[in-house]
Amino acid sequence: MACFAVTPVADMQETLRITEIFHSLQGETRTAGLPTVFVRLTGCPLRCHYCDTAYAFSGGEILSLSAILERVAGYKPRYVCVTGGEPLAQPNGIALLRRLCDAGYEVSLETSGAFDVSAVDGRVSRVLDLKTPGSGEVARNRYENLALLTRNDQVKFVLCSRQDYDWAVSKLIEYRLDERAGEVLFSPSHGQLDGRELADWIVADNLPVRLQLQLHKILWNDAQGR
């Protein structure tokens, strides 16, 4: 009689490697200042030189989607942000986003834009971080994603210098990002570009963008905002 290995039910569940799940104020994007649960996925193929979450590149805890939803529900949130690392580097990140939307949360995704976002649930606000030359990862931008943007989505530029600013303005114009996305966010790289200087440039050029400062760093001087 042939023998077959039996796969435990738990092993058949959809899982993700998670660095942390925590409750704080959203420090960025259109929901800045609102209490939010963050689900930080582990792993990222990019190495932006200003990255403030390098601790999420490796390690983490493997959890089923059901376990993640249970932990999120414990905070009774209205807003949930799936971040990283790079959330789309794990295939089941797409399923997590859908499950969170089905649970009734207002969900945002923070992604580098190096991965195809077409399969992301339309209820999710996709925050696409278009990498500038100063990031060291400009070659990883997937410009095909820009044609998929809707008014529910947001585009973020982290700027390290005047050269980055000029590059971002050129992309804003070339891809008509203010018409495609609901928000275009210009953010100074912490410790590299002064926020007041960036504000002056935006005002001088009368740009249709929002200046974004990292609220969690202003309040707590850390990456997580706890």
N, C-alpha and C positions, 0 to 999 in steps of 0.2 A: 504494500500500500504506500502510495507516494506521501511524503511529508511536506507540508508547506509552512513557511514561517508566518506567524501571525503578528501583524503590526499593531501595537497598542493603540487604542482609540486616541489617547492624548497626542501621540506622534502624528496622527492624521489631521489634527487641527491646524488651521492657518496660524502661523506664529510670526513674531517680529522680535528683533533684538532691540531692546529699549535701554537707553542710558538713564533716563529719569522721567518721572511724571510728577509735576508740582503745580501748585496754585499760587498765582501772583498777579500783579498788574501787567497788562500788556504794555511793553515799552516802546513799541513801534507800530507802524501801519495805521489804518483808519480807525482802529479800535483802541488806540493808545490811551492808557489810563483806566481801561475797563478791567475788572477782575476776570481772569482767564486761566483755564487749565492748559498747561503745556505738556505735550507728549513728545519727548525728544528721542528720536531714533538714533541708533548707533551706526557709524560708518559714513565716510564721504570720500569720493575719489579725487576731489579738488583739494588744493592746498593754497588757498588765498593767504597772502603773507600777513594780513591783519586779522585772521580768524581768532575769535575769542572763545571758541568752543572746541578746541583741539582735544579736550578730554573726552569728547564723544566720538573720536575716530575709531576707538576700539573698546573692547570689554563689553559692558552692558549685561542685561539679563534677558533671556529668552522667555517671552510671554505669549500666550494665546490671545487672539483678538478678544475673546470673551473676558479674559482676565484684565486686559487693558481697559475695556469698556466698564468693567466693574470698578476699577480703581478711579477712573474718571468720574463715574456717577457718584462716588463717595463725596466728591467736593460740591455736588449740586450746581454745576456751572451753567451759565448761558453760552459762554464762548469757549471754544477749544481751538488751540493752535497746534498743528502737527509740524514739528520742526526737526532739526538735526544738529550736526551731520547733514546728510542729504536724504530726506525721507523717501524719495523715489528710487534710491539705489537698492532698496529692498522691494521685491515684487509685491509683497502683501501690503505695502503702504497704500496702494490704491484701494484695496478692500477695506482697510481701516478707515479711510476717509469716508467711504460709502456708509459703513456701519455707524460712524459718528453722526453723519447727516440723518440717517434713518432714526437715530435716537433723539432727534429733535434739537441738537445743538447748532449754533451758528459756527461754522467750521472754516478755518483758514489754513492754508498750506504755505510754508516758507520753503522755497526751492531755489536752487542755484540757476535753474534754467538750462542746465546741461543735459537734462533728460526730457523725453517727450511727455508733454502734459495733456495730450489729447484724451487719454483714458480717465482723467480725473473727473469725478462727479461734478456736474455743472452747478450744483448747490454750493460747492466749495469756492471760497475766494482765494484764487491762486496768486500768491505774492512772488513774482518772478524777479529774482536778483540778477540783473544784467551785469555781467562782470566787466569792469573797466580795465584799461591797460595797467593801471597802478596796482590792481589786484594780483597780477601775475598769472591770471587764468582767463584772459580775454579770448583765447583761442577755443575755450570750451563752450562758448555761447552757442546755443541752438536757436538760430534766428527764425527757424520755421515756427517756433512757439508763438512768436509775436502775432502771426496771422490768426491765432486761435483765441486771442484775448477778447474778453467781453467787459462790459461795464461793471461786472461783479469782481473783476480782477484788478490787481495792482502791480505796478512795475517799480522796482527799487534800484537806484544807483548808489553805491557806496563810493564816495569820491575822495581821492588821496591828494589831489593837487589841482591847479588851474588847468593843466593838460587833461586831466580826467573830466573836469567840468566841461571843457570845450568838446571833448569826445561825446559826452553824454548828451549835450545839446544837439550835436549832429545826429545822433540816433533818435532823439525825440522828434526831430524834424523829418528825418528820412522815413521813419516808420509811423509817423503821425500818432504817436503813443498817447497823447492826451485825448485823442478821439476814440481810440480803441479801448483803453483801460479806464476804469473808474477813477484811479489815482495814479499819478506819477510822483514818486518820492525821491528827493535828492537828500542824501545823508552824508555828513562829513565823517571820514574815517577817524575814529577816536584817537586823539593824540597826534594826528597828522595834519588835519585841516581844521582851521578855526571855524566854528559854526557861524560867528558873526560875519566873517569874510564871505562865506558861502551865501549867507543871507543877502549881503550887499550885491553880490553878483546876480542873484535871482531877481532882486528888485530892479537893478539897473537894466536887465534884459527883459523885464516884465514877462517872465516865463510862466506858462500854465502848469506849474509844478508845486508840490508842497514841500517845504523844508521839514526834514525829519531829524529830530535829535533823539538819542537813545535814552528814554526816560529812566529806565532801570539803572543806567550808569550814573545818571545825575542823582538819583535817590539813594542808591545802594553801592555805587562804584564797583559793580560786578557784572558778570555776563548773564547770570540766571535771573537776576532781579528778585532775589529772596532776602 
